[in-house]
Amino acid sequence: MYAIPNDEIIILNKKTINKRTFIHLLFYLCKKNRMRIRDIDKEKLVIENAIDQIVQDGFQGFSMNKLAKACNISVATLYIYYKDKDDLILKIGGTIALDFFTNTVKDFSPEMSFEEGLWKQWENRSLFALKNPKEVAFFEIIKHSPYGEAILNSSTKFSDFRTSMHQFIENALRNNELVPMTFEVFWAIAYGPLYTLLNFHKEGKSMGGKPFILTNKMIREAFQAAIKALKP
Amino acid sequence: METNLNTIHIFKTDIGEKNPDCPMHITLDNHSDIQQWSIDYEDVDCVLRVVSEVLKPNEIIGIVNEFGYQCQELP
């Protein structure tokens, strides 16, 4: 039980206290009693700054101390949420991966026709990349590091995603909607064009520094070319 | 289940060496009041993180000091 000063009880009883005041009061009491409560805003700030720092300086330049400073919080607070640097990278990477996979399979089914399913993937993947450029840059960095493997093996949700993608390809092959080819070659043709265009867009320029803005028409154009290469 | 944040204790130490066979390691591993513990060896402060519903920061400091290491609660 917390000792709430009398005047504040009166305010509470008359129901004149608003939500903001209540939260301030709660924080005040927790601080006074050395109680810790989960602060979602603070957690969000930590995640944002960690992504920024890792995208900018890579893993080597990143430290818990630097991150705490950037967030204007104590190092101890950071360690409340994360055991160490690896734990932090794995947790943030896992959240982003889950967000990415959830968005990628939105309204998608491996039972869709190959063209329809692949287009849905293109739509979902481009929407996610355009909405979350920093998260995508962060995931690109960790994808090929030991963290990437650890994250993908950390949840059955990720293996479900892989299974669904494999099922989609197998169905397309069985239905004669896809030319049999090496998996990596398939991936490069199926998604490579989209990611190249998304990268140009992120940079704001294409070959030779030519200014570039990606349009839906271009995505369609590239998709048609990719489908032409993949279909028998 | 999510860990109650008030059961997590954070300390600055000088435990620089990672050695699972050292007596302190074994003591912390086998302590019935410690649910979880870890040290960030990469950090300059070799931050020790202990999850315990029972132990107070001073008691944890005492355990670590017994093995000849410095230990100070981080604010």
Interface residues (C-beta under 8 A of the other chain):
Chain A: M35 R36 I37 R38 S63 M64 N65 S74 V75 A76 Y79 I80 K83 D84 K85
Chain B: L5 N6 I8 I10 S38 D40 E42 D43 V44 D45 V47 R49 L74 P75
